Amino acid sequence: MQAATNQLRSFLQYYTVQLIEHPEQAQLRVAEIDPGKLRFRLILNASDVALLIGKNGFTASAIRSVMKAAADRHNIQFSLQIHSHEEEAERAAREGQ
């Protein structure tokens, strides 16, 4: 599963960097929730979140569709969350309590 995780990570990193204005601020976190289940959390500059999600969510949906096709080849389920640094700090604060 590690090879498939690395392929999905590489795909996501490559394509998201092409679409955002502040790639140096982007962070990608990957967590294995259960065997065969991955969670990708993409943390971006607030202005980049809107760029990556796209109008009516079409850009994010397209990225998820391609990732799903790749993940299905390896029988992996995944989720992709896109957050700003501020939203991630709030989430971390809530979980820390």
trRosetta pair geometry for C-beta under 8 A, 3 or more apart (Angstrom, degrees):
i j d omega theta_ij theta_ji phi_ij phi_ji
1 4 5.6 -59 -156 42 46 111
1 5 6.0 51 147 -25 75 105
1 32 7.7 82 128 -115 139 131
1 35 7.6 -148 -49 -158 162 71
1 36 7.1 -121 -111 -84 137 50
1 74 7.1 125 -123 161 64 126
1 76 6.8 127 -142 -89 99 120
2 5 5.5 -53 -146 36 32 114
2 6 6.3 33 155 -19 65 105
3 6 5.8 -54 -150 36 31 111
3 7 6.5 33 151 -21 64 104
4 7 5.6 -51 -148 33 34 113
4 8 6.4 32 154 -16 66 105
4 70 7.9 161 -162 150 89 91
4 71 7.3 100 169 -123 118 56
4 73 7.8 -171 -127 86 118 90
4 74 3.8 96 -118 -136 152 174
4 76 5.8 168 132 -24 140 145
5 8 5.9 -57 -149 39 30 108
5 9 6.1 32 153 -20 65 109
5 30 6.3 120 -174 164 110 150
5 32 7.6 -52 -98 -74 144 102
5 38 6.2 166 -114 -99 97 148
5 76 7.8 180 -72 -133 69 161
6 9 5.5 -53 -143 38 31 114
6 10 6.2 33 157 -21 65 106
7 10 5.8 -55 -147 36 28 111
7 11 6.4 31 154 -20 63 105
7 70 6.6 -148 123 174 115 129
8 11 5.7 -52 -149 35 31 113
8 12 6.3 27 156 -16 65 108
8 38 7.1 121 84 88 156 160
8 40 7.3 -128 138 -64 115 137
8 67 6.0 73 -146 -148 100 96
8 70 6.0 161 -92 109 83 129
8 71 6.3 43 -92 -75 135 89
8 76 7.6 -109 -41 95 149 150
8 78 6.8 -169 -170 -83 157 163
9 12 5.9 -60 -149 39 28 108
9 13 6.2 25 156 -17 65 109
9 28 6.5 136 -152 131 88 140
9 30 5.8 -60 -89 -52 115 146
9 40 7.5 -178 -98 -113 68 118
10 13 5.8 -55 -143 39 29 109
10 14 6.1 28 160 -20 65 109
11 14 6.0 -61 -148 36 25 109
11 15 6.3 5 165 -3 64 112
11 66 7.3 -150 168 124 136 113
11 67 6.7 165 101 -97 135 81
11 70 6.5 169 -13 -1 166 172
12 15 6.5 -65 -142 44 24 98
12 16 5.9 15 168 -12 64 117
12 28 6.3 135 109 -132 121 144
12 40 6.1 -147 -101 -169 173 153
12 42 7.0 -136 168 -78 122 123
12 63 7.3 80 -120 -178 77 117
12 67 6.7 34 -71 -93 98 127
12 80 7.5 -170 -120 -122 134 124
13 16 6.4 -63 -137 40 21 103
13 17 6.2 23 166 -22 61 112
13 28 5.9 -96 -81 -11 90 157
14 17 6.3 -66 -156 31 21 109
14 18 7.0 19 152 -19 59 109
15 18 5.7 -55 -155 30 37 114
15 19 6.7 20 156 -12 68 112
15 63 6.4 171 110 -118 140 105
16 19 5.8 -69 -151 41 37 106
16 20 6.1 14 164 -10 75 116
16 23 7.8 139 117 -117 80 93
16 26 6.5 153 123 -153 121 154
16 28 7.9 144 48 -75 150 119
16 42 6.3 -147 -124 -147 165 144
16 44 7.9 -128 173 -80 124 128
16 52 6.1 15 -140 -120 94 127
16 63 7.4 52 -71 -127 86 149
17 20 6.6 -66 -133 39 26 98
17 23 4.4 53 -140 -125 84 134
17 26 6.8 -138 -89 37 74 157
19 51 6.0 168 149 140 90 106
19 52 5.7 109 110 -100 127 71
19 59 6.9 143 -161 -176 152 138
20 23 5.7 133 80 -71 106 69
20 26 6.4 119 70 -65 157 127
20 44 6.1 -123 -131 -147 152 132
20 45 7.4 138 180 39 121 101
20 48 3.9 34 -147 -145 114 119
20 51 5.6 140 -109 85 62 135
20 52 6.0 -12 -73 -57 102 103
21 45 7.3 -76 71 64 89 139
21 47 6.5 -29 44 106 128 116
21 48 5.9 -145 35 -85 78 93
21 51 6.8 138 -11 -21 92 165
22 25 4.4 1 141 24 113 116
22 26 7.1 149 106 -37 72 81
22 44 7.2 128 73 -171 101 84
22 45 4.1 45 58 -5 144 144
22 47 7.4 92 0 64 121 102
22 48 5.5 -113 41 -46 94 131
23 26 5.3 -38 -154 6 49 122
25 44 6.7 88 105 -157 98 49
25 45 4.7 68 88 -50 146 97
25 48 7.5 168 76 5 114 146
25 85 7.2 -72 170 -47 112 130
26 42 7.0 -20 -162 -169 99 88
26 43 7.1 146 -158 80 48 57
26 44 5.3 -4 -107 -103 79 78
26 45 7.8 -66 -66 -6 65 79
26 48 7.2 -103 -79 126 97 162
27 42 7.5 156 82 -158 53 43
27 43 4.3 -10 60 59 101 107
27 44 7.9 -155 29 -65 66 43
28 40 6.7 -21 -166 -165 94 94
28 41 7.4 151 -158 78 45 52
28 42 5.6 -11 -106 -105 75 70
28 43 7.7 -164 -74 22 30 74
29 40 7.4 148 80 -159 51 45
29 41 4.4 -13 61 59 102 102
29 43 7.0 38 -3 -9 105 111
30 38 6.2 -18 -166 -169 94 112
30 39 7.3 155 -155 80 46 51
30 40 5.6 -13 -102 -103 76 68
30 41 7.8 -166 -73 22 31 72
31 38 7.1 148 78 -159 45 61
31 39 4.7 -12 60 57 96 101
31 41 7.4 27 1 -5 105 108
32 35 7.6 25 174 -92 115 33
32 37 7.0 109 -167 79 60 60
32 38 5.9 -38 -104 -101 56 70
33 37 4.4 -59 61 110 104 111
33 38 6.9 175 5 -106 88 14
33 39 5.4 79 -44 -20 112 107
34 37 4.3 37 51 34 85 123
36 75 6.1 -44 -141 126 120 86
36 76 5.5 -149 -162 -116 63 56
36 77 6.2 56 139 17 84 85
37 76 7.3 167 -85 -167 26 70
37 77 4.8 -15 -109 71 76 100
37 78 7.2 166 -160 -84 50 41
38 71 7.6 -137 38 -127 119 128
38 76 6.1 13 2 176 110 118
38 77 7.4 170 26 90 65 51
38 78 4.5 -15 69 -111 93 90
38 79 7.6 -164 99 27 56 60
39 78 7.1 165 -87 -160 29 67
39 79 5.1 -8 -120 58 75 98
39 81 7.0 12 -178 0 96 110
40 67 7.9 -94 17 -163 151 156
40 78 6.3 25 -5 -180 102 116
40 79 7.0 -165 33 91 69 50
40 80 4.8 -11 70 -110 109 70
40 81 7.1 177 92 27 57 67
41 81 4.8 -12 -115 66 71 108
41 83 6.6 -8 -173 15 94 115
41 88 7.6 115 160 -110 124 114
42 52 7.3 -124 118 147 143 164
42 80 6.8 13 -4 -173 111 90
42 81 6.9 -180 27 89 69 53
42 82 4.9 -15 69 -110 107 68
42 83 7.2 155 83 27 54 65
43 83 5.3 -21 -109 76 70 93
43 84 7.3 54 -162 166 68 12
43 85 5.9 84 169 -86 105 58
43 88 4.8 9 -124 -49 125 153
44 48 4.0 -113 163 89 126 119
44 49 5.2 164 75 -63 117 69
44 52 6.5 144 -8 0 169 141
44 82 6.9 -7 10 -169 119 88
44 83 7.4 152 26 84 72 41
44 84 6.2 -59 76 -110 66 51
44 85 7.4 -115 89 -34 22 76
45 48 4.4 84 60 5 85 110
45 49 7.5 -141 90 -18 45 78
45 84 6.9 -8 156 -141 19 87
45 85 6.9 -3 -100 -8 38 110
46 49 5.8 -40 -157 12 36 115
46 50 7.8 30 153 -10 60 96
46 84 4.1 30 -92 -131 68 140
46 85 7.3 -82 -45 29 77 81
46 86 6.4 13 -73 13 114 117
47 50 6.3 -52 -166 32 41 108
47 51 6.9 39 142 -16 67 107
48 51 5.2 -54 -149 38 45 115
48 52 6.0 37 157 -18 75 107
49 52 6.1 -62 -147 40 27 104
49 53 6.2 20 158 -14 65 110
49 82 5.8 143 -141 145 84 105
49 83 7.1 -34 -108 172 128 13
49 84 5.0 -69 -35 -64 140 86
50 53 6.0 -56 -140 40 28 106
51 54 7.3 19 170 -71 31 57
51 59 7.7 -45 150 72 49 167
52 59 6.1 -150 177 111 35 128
52 60 6.2 71 138 -75 76 90
52 63 7.7 -10 -177 -12 91 154
52 82 5.8 -159 101 -151 128 147
53 57 5.5 -47 176 -109 89 59
53 59 6.3 108 132 61 17 102
53 60 4.7 -15 -130 -27 52 126
53 82 6.1 -177 -69 87 91 151
54 57 6.3 83 71 -155 85 9
54 58 4.7 -91 115 60 132 73
54 59 2.8 135 -32 2 136 104
54 60 6.1 -162 22 -7 99 73
54 61 7.9 -97 59 18 127 85
54 62 7.9 25 18 16 160 109
55 58 6.0 -2 72 18 68 112
55 59 7.8 84 25 -14 55 97
57 60 5.3 -59 -164 50 73 110
57 61 5.4 79 136 -31 88 106
58 61 5.5 -57 -143 38 30 115
58 62 6.3 33 158 -22 65 104
59 62 5.8 -53 -151 32 30 111
59 63 6.6 29 152 -16 63 104
60 63 5.7 -53 -149 36 34 112
60 64 6.3 34 153 -18 66 107
60 80 7.4 -172 -170 106 95 125
60 82 6.2 -105 -116 -7 130 147
61 64 5.7 -55 -146 38 31 111
61 65 6.3 36 153 -25 64 105
62 65 5.6 -51 -148 31 32 115
62 66 6.7 26 157 -13 64 103
63 66 6.2 -58 -152 38 30 105
63 67 6.2 27 153 -15 65 111
63 80 7.0 -132 113 127 110 170
64 67 5.6 -58 -144 42 31 111
64 68 6.0 38 155 -27 66 105
64 80 5.5 -145 -96 32 93 133
65 68 5.7 -51 -147 31 28 114
65 69 6.7 30 153 -20 61 101
66 69 5.8 -49 -153 31 34 112
66 70 6.7 29 151 -13 64 105
67 70 5.7 -58 -151 41 35 109
67 71 5.9 32 153 -19 70 110
67 78 6.4 -88 145 77 117 142
67 80 6.6 94 62 -47 163 135
68 71 5.6 -56 -139 41 30 109
68 72 6.1 37 158 -27 65 105
68 78 7.4 -148 -93 49 60 102
69 72 5.9 -50 -147 29 26 114
69 73 7.2 35 151 -26 57 99
70 73 6.0 -49 -164 20 35 115
70 74 7.6 5 150 5 62 104
71 74 6.2 -74 -161 49 40 95
71 76 4.2 -101 -166 78 89 96
71 77 6.9 106 151 -102 133 15
71 78 5.0 -128 -107 -1 160 118
72 75 7.2 32 -164 -81 38 33
72 76 7.6 -108 -62 48 22 63
83 87 4.2 -132 -166 87 100 122
83 88 4.8 122 118 -57 134 86
83 91 7.1 -47 -144 -7 160 140
84 87 4.7 97 50 7 77 100
84 88 7.0 -141 93 -4 41 87
85 88 5.6 -56 -148 38 32 113
85 89 6.4 35 152 -22 65 104
86 89 5.8 -52 -149 33 31 111
86 90 6.6 31 152 -17 63 105
87 90 5.7 -54 -150 37 34 113
87 91 6.3 35 151 -20 66 106
88 91 5.6 -52 -146 36 33 113
88 92 6.3 34 154 -19 65 106
89 92 5.7 -53 -146 38 30 111
89 93 6.3 33 153 -21 63 106
90 93 5.7 -54 -148 34 30 112
90 94 6.5 31 154 -19 64 104
91 94 5.8 -54 -151 35 31 111
91 95 6.4 22 155 -12 65 109
92 95 5.9 -59 -144 42 30 107
92 96 6.0 35 155 -26 65 111
93 96 5.7 -56 -144 34 28 115
93 97 7.0 35 156 -31 60 100
94 97 6.2 -54 -161 17 31 112
